[in-house]
Amino acid sequence: MADTDAPSLNTDTKVEAAMALFEKSQMPVLPILSTGGHPVLVGALHERDVLLAYNRELERLRAEEHGEEPRRP
């Protein structure tokens, strides 16, 4: 039986809410559960992946503001 009090995300969770849950739970990976009746595991989100995507977006915005081409990963 699954622990229903364990921290988890669902498919509708916004990035800001996910980041807050990463900070609160101190877990590096959070499960993603389906919404609706009986929750089913549909994936996992790694905090590292969210931070990397956030950093790429900051770099893209910085380059755009300075009229530069964004760096390729």
C-alpha positions as CSV (number, residue, x, y, z in Angstrom):
1,M,0.0,0.0,0.0
2,A,1.3,3.4,-0.9
3,D,1.9,6.2,1.6
4,T,-0.7,8.8,0.7
5,D,1.1,11.4,2.8
6,A,4.3,11.1,0.8
7,P,5.2,14.2,-1.2
8,S,4.2,13.8,-4.9
9,L,3.3,15.9,-7.9
10,N,0.5,15.4,-10.4
11,T,0.2,16.1,-14.1
12,D,-1.3,19.5,-13.4
13,T,1.4,20.7,-10.9
14,K,3.0,24.0,-11.9
15,V,6.8,24.4,-11.8
16,E,6.7,26.9,-9.0
17,A,4.7,24.5,-6.8
18,A,7.1,21.7,-7.7
19,M,10.1,23.7,-6.7
20,A,8.4,24.6,-3.4
21,L,7.7,20.9,-2.7
22,F,11.4,20.0,-3.6
23,E,12.5,22.6,-1.0
24,K,10.0,21.5,1.6
25,S,10.6,17.7,1.2
26,Q,14.3,17.9,0.6
27,M,13.8,15.0,-1.9
28,P,15.8,15.1,-5.1
29,V,13.1,13.2,-7.1
30,L,9.4,13.4,-6.8
31,P,6.8,11.0,-8.2
32,I,4.2,12.3,-10.6
33,L,0.8,10.8,-10.1
34,S,-2.2,10.9,-12.4
35,T,-5.2,13.0,-11.4
36,G,-8.6,11.6,-10.9
37,G,-9.9,8.5,-9.1
38,H,-7.1,6.1,-8.1
39,P,-3.7,7.8,-8.5
40,V,-1.3,6.0,-10.8
41,L,2.4,6.6,-11.1
42,V,3.0,8.2,-14.5
43,G,6.6,9.5,-14.1
44,A,9.1,11.2,-11.9
45,L,10.6,14.7,-11.8
46,H,14.2,15.3,-10.8
47,E,15.0,18.6,-9.2
48,R,18.2,18.7,-11.2
49,D,16.2,18.6,-14.5
50,V,14.0,21.5,-13.3
51,L,17.0,23.6,-12.3
52,L,18.8,22.9,-15.6
53,A,15.7,23.9,-17.6
54,Y,15.3,27.1,-15.5
55,N,19.0,28.0,-16.1
56,R,18.6,27.5,-19.9
57,E,15.6,29.8,-19.9
58,L,17.5,32.4,-17.9
59,E,20.4,32.2,-20.4
60,R,18.0,32.5,-23.3
61,L,16.3,35.6,-21.9
62,R,19.7,37.2,-21.1
63,A,20.9,36.6,-24.6
64,E,17.6,38.0,-26.0
65,E,17.9,41.1,-23.9
66,H,21.5,41.7,-25.2
67,G,20.7,40.9,-28.8
68,E,22.9,37.8,-28.7
69,E,22.4,34.3,-30.0
70,P,21.6,31.9,-27.1
71,R,24.3,29.3,-26.3
72,R,23.7,25.8,-27.4
73,P,23.6,23.1,-24.7
